[in-house]
Amino acid sequence: MSDPVEIRVEKRFRHSRERVFDAFLDPSRVGDWLFHTPEGIMEQTDYDPRPGGSFAIFERRGADLARHFGRFVEIERPDRVVFDFWVDETPDEPTRVTVAFAPDGDGCVVTLTHDLAAAWASYARRTTAGWSMILDSLAGVMDHD
């Protein structure tokens, strides 16, 4: 079995890490930024942010329904969130995503790492772009609060 490919995305926020951490786990706002695309229509956002809790986020993108699933493994406020992630109803091998929140002056830096299965290595660039867009969307939602 080949080693996973690590995707790493960093984003600086002008908000405290506690505020960004809390926004990351807010079920009432998750549909505004997580897996949300400008043209998409969010159809389902089940989000239970606690260790052992899960999420299912479905967005209509034209004729396609983008389906994202996960299970929270670890939540340490305000330092990190770890979850297993997959895009099929029943995953063969979920991948691991770790989101770290570090103070940076009056704001914070969020570092997201995704251990992408080697079989998906050809999607590394697309995955990096996707996570970058997601963190940008979270920042946009927070800047409008």
Steps between C-alpha positions, in 0.01 A plus 500: 500500500637844407538783747236773506563834332487789746305805387579812705315832485556805722280805541544802723184634665462841658292343777621325817555127479218445751257685276616319185494165680143561618393610150651182355276292725180708478226276352278800421760653262679198353287505184626851425863391457583127530498338153296798383566625147386833353256335256394213725175460690538343844248218543605336828724598790496246781787603729557353847838644613603280793741207525317212334251738337463505125413725210327464166505802272331487159515778244324509164748601229307514178378147428742349754461454872834541680487287815753539784511290815711500813538386856661716767789321669643770725395849603733700726378857541656727380795305359383237253227302333565157350251316283483208261366598159346322202276573202318169457213368708713215639872571487759230445772719645408839644777757496616706798470878520662702779425868550733691735429849635806701610504852643665759275506854641141619529383225264588138433633262240298195407700209359300220340672173411327224308663160475373409156511130417773417246233380256374860485842662449395629157238714680758672726494834317121504478472405867739777602297752299178372658622533858642847420159606369331359812727695739452814288123447526521463878697826519239673282216381722685617811584839348127560439392412855 
